[in-house]
Amino acid sequence: MLYNIQIKVMPLKDLLDPQGKAIQNGMKNLGITSVTDVRVGKHVTLQIDAANENEAKLIAEEAGKKLLANPVMEFFEIELVN
């Protein structure tokens, strides 16, 4: 069965996010001053052929740990979508 999994990869909250800061500064330059913080991450959608939902989540977890996120700088969250 096919399962659609979304993986959100974000920088750890304690680390500086230079991309986010650049966007925040750009917003200030455009007069958008009410934004107090910006964090930039990655959104990855996987379509996984697996026997069941748990197996699909395990495959996505493995992809997140081994390829999609750098655990020193990032964390990831997995969500099953319809």
Secondary structure, 3 states (H helix, E strand, C coil): CEEEEEEEEEECCCCCCHHHHHHHHHHHHCCCCCCCCCCCCEEEEEEEECCCHHHHHHHHHHHHHHHHCCCCCEEEEEEEEC
